[in-house]
Amino acid sequence: MCTQVVPKPRVVILGSGWGSFRFLRNLDKSKYEVTVVSPRNHFLFTPLLASTTVGTLDFRSIIQNVRSSKKDLHFYQAHCTAIDFNSKQLTCVEKENVFQLPYDKLVIGVGCKNHTFGIPGVEEHAYFLKELHHARAIRSKIIECFERASLPNKKSEERVKLLHFVIVGGGPTSVEFAAELSDFLWQDVGRYFPEVPLAEVKLTLLEAGHHILSMFDKRLVDKAIRNLAKRGVTVRTDCGVRGVTEKGVHLSDGTYMDCGMVIWSTGVGPRALVEGFTTIRQSRQHRILVDDHLRVPGVNGVYALGDCAQIENMPLACTAQVAEQQGKYLAKVFNKNLDGPFKFLFRGLLLYTGRYEAVYDSPWYHGYGILSWLMWRSVYLTTLGSYRNKFQVPAEWLRTIIWGRDVTSFDASEDSTQKHDPHTLPEPKRKEEITK
């Protein structure tokens, strides 16, 4: 007697960020045929991304390949540009190659992109810090600025402009990058670039609002600002940017600030796929509205999580811990181990502020200083994805203490600009209207 084999449901996951990757890792593969579609083939441990921009860590130490995360996994490095919810078909694009992909269940976790607010010159001249290729571009540009400033025919006024680094945004990413750059300045510049006077290097952090780090305890933020000031970082609040040029920024007060580099980290905006949804309800920030089970209302078999989604009547920040907890929860739902609604457990906030000091703000501990720095490193080390990364990262921390940061320059034609990545910038335009 022949037994008919029942095909497993096809689960397609869009994205390889915190929510999507955690869902993939926890999903019971024996119950589903799993396919991942993402423009990048790795998971990125974003909390340590700023450390790679100055050579504290190597780029490969904070990534994990998607293909190695599950056996018998179908992975396609491409953009999803359209979804037909009636026929359950995805339209995907890889450069000039367009293909269709069917699904039974769909998990949308495409994340978000940097928000430029339509300010002139940002796309052309500013450097973002969200993806790995952004960090590589920033690192190459920093080294380029110091190498150019070291030339014997450079005048002091030219070096002052070239070595002025402007960081736009008052969130954790901006502050941690400023802290890493200040560490590089005080610990390594004198060793590698003796021709550059430290007094001519300037770091400025601009925030359009009244405060930076609004999600942290104000007393801890005040300590962080004082520490940054001691490290040479000037924090200016109520100071918006009206435009960015190749050699500086136009400020909201009408003044112009010369600089050698602008790093832009002011917030997040929707991906092209999500922004184009016309039949799915969205929040004011163009995030997909889902119920407390992460289901997209009115669409059968479709879920959304992470930065691109928002639970109705439960607004949560676009953070890694929110997305990761949603990924774990949704995997339990798919594995039939959980029927209740999603509940977010706030575990605290961590922030490195330079000079072996950090902020740890949690329901059970509010601290600042070296103890918080040790906790900051311990938490991130234990949450790194693979054993390889857990071995490499502390080894590179030790290497940095003993031998200093790596200031090797990459090929400028490849890495000094963030505009040539074929998979992540720019996003392909939607080819058709998404229908329900």
Protein Blocks (a to p, Z undefined) as FASTA:
>chain_A
ZZddddddddddedjbfklmmmmmmpcfklpccddddfbfcdcdfklmmmmmnomacfkl
mgccfklmpghiacdddddfbdcfklopacddehjaccddddfbdcddebpaddeklpgh
klmmmccdfbfklmmmmmmmmmmmmmmmmpmklcfklmmmmmpccdedjbfklmmmmmmm
mmmmmmmmmmmmmmbcfklpccddddfblbehklbcfklmmmmmmmmmmnopacdehiac
fbdcfkbccdfkopacddfbdcddfbccddfklmmpmkbccdfkopacddfkopaehiah
iacehjlbccehiacdddfklmmmmmmmmmmmmnopafbdcddddebjcddebjhiacdd
dfkbccedjklmmmmmmmmmmmpmblmlmmmmmmmmmmmmmnopafbdcdfklmmpcklc
fkloccdddfbdcdZZ
